[in-house]
Amino acid sequence: MLQVLIQGKSQISCTVAGAVSSSFSTSTLVSSATKNATLMNISGSNTSLPIQLMLFIIPTNITVGTHNLSTAEDFTVSYTNDTKGWAAGNVGDNFTLVVTKNDGTLFEGTFSGTLTNDDGTSVTITNGKIAAKF
């Protein structure tokens, strides 16, 4: 999907607009992909200033297809830019994850939506791509 991954690494990219604007792409040097029987933890950061980080916590058994937080609490996602952060993870949040592959070793998908924070600001995520190898 994005690049060849080694075990335990991830690749995340997206466009961010709103309270901050960015073309975000992780470096595999500062990425991780871990899981247990219940959850997958997929994260990645860039290697330049301002530091940006994305984190997904997803059920290990999530199925291929569209998962929308507006109707179900299937996963959690957060984005940090410098010292500010935004997240989604509750029923009613406007964020969609489309899982295209989850075979136990490789996870791939696309994502988009709105992340919010406690000060009332938000960021809109578009063109999101995620891949992880376990």
C-alpha positions, -999 to 999 in steps of 0.1 A, spaced: 0 0 0 24 27 11 58 10 12 74 -23 21 72 -27 59 92 -48 83 76 -65 113 66 -42 141 65 -11 119 38 11 104 32 38 78 6 65 82 -1 95 60 -28 121 56 -37 157 50 -46 178 81 -66 210 80 -83 232 105 -66 244 138 -33 233 122 -25 224 86 -1 197 75 8 170 51 16 143 76 36 112 68 54 90 93 89 78 92 93 41 98 122 49 121 97 62 147 67 39 140 54 9 157 28 -19 152 20 -41 182 -10 -62 191 -23 -87 215 -54 -109 214 -77 -79 219 -61 -47 205 -37 -34 178 -17 -3 186 -5 14 155 15 46 157 40 68 139 57 101 140 76 124 117 113 132 122 112 170 117 98 200 136 70 204 146 68 169 158 36 152 147 22 118 159 -7 97 150 -20 68 171 -47 42 163 -60 17 188 -81 -8 169 -97 -42 179 -75 -70 167 -105 -87 151 -118 -57 132 -133 -68 99 -126 -57 64 -151 -29 56 -162 5 67 -162 14 104 -177 48 113 -175 62 148 -208 80 142 -226 47 148 -202 24 167 -173 27 191 -149 5 171 -116 22 174 -97 53 187 -75 77 168 -54 107 179 -32 133 162 -7 155 179 11 185 164 37 200 186 20 204 220 -16 202 208 -37 171 203 -70 160 188 -89 127 190 -119 107 182 -132 75 198 -167 80 210 -200 71 193 -211 102 175 -176 113 164 -173 119 127 -144 97 117 -143 67 93 -118 39 90 -121 17 59 -102 -16 66 -90 -31 33 -68 -59 48 -65 -75 82 -50 -110 79 -32 -112 112 2 -102 98 -7 -71 77 -32 -44 84 -41 -18 57 -68 8 53 -78 44 47 -93 70 70 -109 104 72 -129 126 95 -128 152 122 -108 151 154 -116 174 183 -99 185 216 -110 200 249 -105 236 239 -131 232 212 -108 233 182 -108 206 155 -88 192 126 -102 176 95 -83 146 82 -84 136 45 -66 113 22 -56 91 52 -37 58 46 -25 33 72 -5 1 70 11 -20 97 30 -53 98 29 -75 129 
